[in-house]
């Protein structure tokens, strides 16, 4: 037979042989569709499944080529149709559920690609089988090739018109979108998803009406659900039952019979509201109920499904759907939103931090968060909860929700809502950027206070609002309400101010002098929390220790959504780089609480002042661990770079202890036997205290910190040393441009390198190692042992580095080598905040390093973007008011001009609120400032250390420079 030859050796056949084989097979094409009916053939097909599928797909490609050349005369259509029948038969046998899913899916995609144009009736069977096989429909539709054929399959009229298939496809795919990591934002069909859920609510209500109606009223109104019933026919393959057309004809005949009118039971108000929003007529008879169900199943459902299918392929959906068990668990955890608030303009949806409380996005100030936690302790949270949910729903009828507090000059009015007899919610409708890329109304809750405190607190809030610096030119308008009285957040199609225009606005506001406002209030209102369901659940559980994420700015949303390549984040202090990070020793505990709060897990509340005191504990606990001994409790793995080095060293030691110990013993054997000093890891403190004093001829002419930085950052750890992992030679160091090594002059470098050689000699005698020695040893080992390298990479999916500017170039090279996927690398920092004595970090160096490491991968898969990390620059300050921000920006301009190449340049920072102009004290020591004797006459001289001498020289500020400073900042007169 020809078909077994196709499966076994078509890949090696010549063109003439393939032509002969194709001719023979097209003449007896039925052997393809019936092939799997034989148990012997099934066993053979299962045993050699990957090879057979590969050969069959290749043969289909050859067949397609013949079709383009000779048309239908080549008999290609018969072969394509029979392969579809083969796939339908394959999906009917349970033994094929255990084959390689990716190989099986490739066969299905190829069969549909070639078979859909022929429109064989078995396409309907495959469409049904895609539903019956767990996760098969989701996996196919989410993949690039699969999405195309699934869309084509849906457009086949006898598939699309089967309401059972259409309904189940829509249900499955909407469920997939609901758990997509970027959904429904990344799919962009929030409205369609909510429309589908509203349609389901209406269908359930209509079917309940028909079920509850006495049978005597339903005679001649029986509704036959049009679906697919699978039976065997001719022992060849599965086909839909033959009486399908007859049943549909019977249904139409019954539907046209005259019957007595009968009214359905009264509809609930929620269903009436949904029908109005869906623009569907309310049924006034049982016959109208049936017609409405037909309309939903035959018109509305295909429309929703078509919109859903157009959003695929989707990478996050594909990754989720490949694990069916995990997919089902995520679907089960997903709670449906309140369908009664469905609207055409916007429906409640998931945010990246959990479900919204209602139709409106709500934000909590830091003070409001404390207020609600206080009410939780008082036991008033239940009353407050109902009012907050009502506020979020937009249904503000009844009760006092929007009493306007008399104020003038505000962008939007401050409002007061009652919460019981004594509590008042101070809130405001505002306009802001949302995760889906649209500017829209949202609610800001400023405070929750006792009724008697409203006047004092609102006055303070008004003062803050009047000093707010807006970076847009949106004219506030009140939202409109729908037919049921629910207020709908309005969308605004606007563009924010340009950076230059925003900087001008900020500069103008920085000159305001604010004396009647508590400066701390400007800080506590700088950032707002997103008020979501997990936040509310935490309050209801009495959890006072949970951590919650801040609301994200447009720039931060862009960073979070970016997944095309690696991410570099540059921003000055307070711009949001580390919005969710506390001190390093608190980070892990904070992260766990943040995760727990988002998944509604209660963290055990601790009473008393020590409730917020937590830490990672002694990091030395990790010093004996290797990657293989880390437990689930250790993740997210939050640690310092030094501790990471220790874990990697332990991992290598445990994998090849003899090699590691040999290297260690070799180092120790080189130490003078009479010297009993314990070897140490050299940092700047040890270098200054123990090594620097051994170089008396240099210490009087050079600053120890600059020298150590030159050793670690340039000579040993610069980007020039990545290829051979050795320090720069004297000639290589002396030939460096001033741009790459700006600290010392060409003449000074000769002495610095001589000092470096003395340092290395002394280090060897002491048996010490510095950080670069450790990194180079690890890199060399990983390069020499690919098995260990791949093992280590398997432990890490993503890497987040904060304060990256304190890392050396070789440190970053090691970190990049730990991650296989460059999309999982996220580095945040600011060269202006570098405190490490041995770092010469520049973002430009990171880009070059990134390219060197990942360009082979990018070339291999033809995706250049993988080797080019995207740089994000944050210049909106959420920590300080504009007065402080303007001073900091002025200092940065001096650095750009006076010492170029030392820091990365950025646009001028902007604050959120105007603030008082800072007082600048020049030439006054800590003793005077510490005693608060700020009224004294002070000298206008500043001292700066020099490299050539160990003394300070005086720098007298010129009158021109003094006048320039005085024009911007308050300076005590001399």
Secondary structure, DSSP 8 states (H G I E B T S, - for coil): -HHHHHHHHGGG--HHHHHHHHHHHHHTTHHHHTGGGSHHHHHHHHHTHHHHHHHHHHHHHHHHHHHHHHGGGG-HHHHHHHHHHHHHHHHHSGGGGGS-HHHHHHHHHHHHHHHGGGT-THHHHHHHHHHHSTTHHHHHHHSHHHHHHHHHHHTSHHHHT-HHHHHHHHHHHHHHHHH-TTTTTTTT-HHHHHHHHHHHHHHHHHHHHHHHS-GGGGTT---------EEEETTTEEEE-TTHHHHHHHHHHHHTS-----------HHHHHHHHHTT-----SHHHHHHHHHHIIIIIHHHHHHHHHTT---HHHHHHHTSHHHHHHHHHH-----GGG--SS----EETTEEBSSSS-EEEEHHHHHHHHHHHHHT-HHHHHHHHHHHHHTB--SS-S-EE---SS-SS-EEEEEETTTEEEEEEEEEEE-TTS-EEEEEEEEEEEEGGGHHHHHHHHHHHHHTB--SS-------EE-TTSBEE--EE------HHHHHHHHHHHTT----SS-HHHHHHTS-EEE-BHHHHHHHHTT-SS----B---HHHHHHHH--SS-EEEEE-TTSSTTTT---HHHHHHHHHHHHHHHTT-------SGGGG------GGGGTT--GGG--GGG-S----HHHHHHHHHHHHHHHSHHHHHHHHHHHHHTS-TT------EE-HHHIIIIIGGG-HHHHTTS-HHHHHHIIIIIIITSGGGTTT-----HHHHHT--TTTS-SS-HHHHHHHHHHHHHHHHHHHHHT-EEHHHHHHHHHHHHHH-HHHHHHHHTT-S-EEESSGGGS-HHHHHHHHHT-S-GGGEEEEE-GGG---TT----HHHHHHHHHHHHHHHHHHTT-GGGGS-EEEEE-EESSS-HHHHHHHHHHHHHHHHHSTTSS------EESB-----EE--S--HHHHHTT-TTS----EEEEE-SS-SSEEEEE--HHHHHHHHHHSEE---
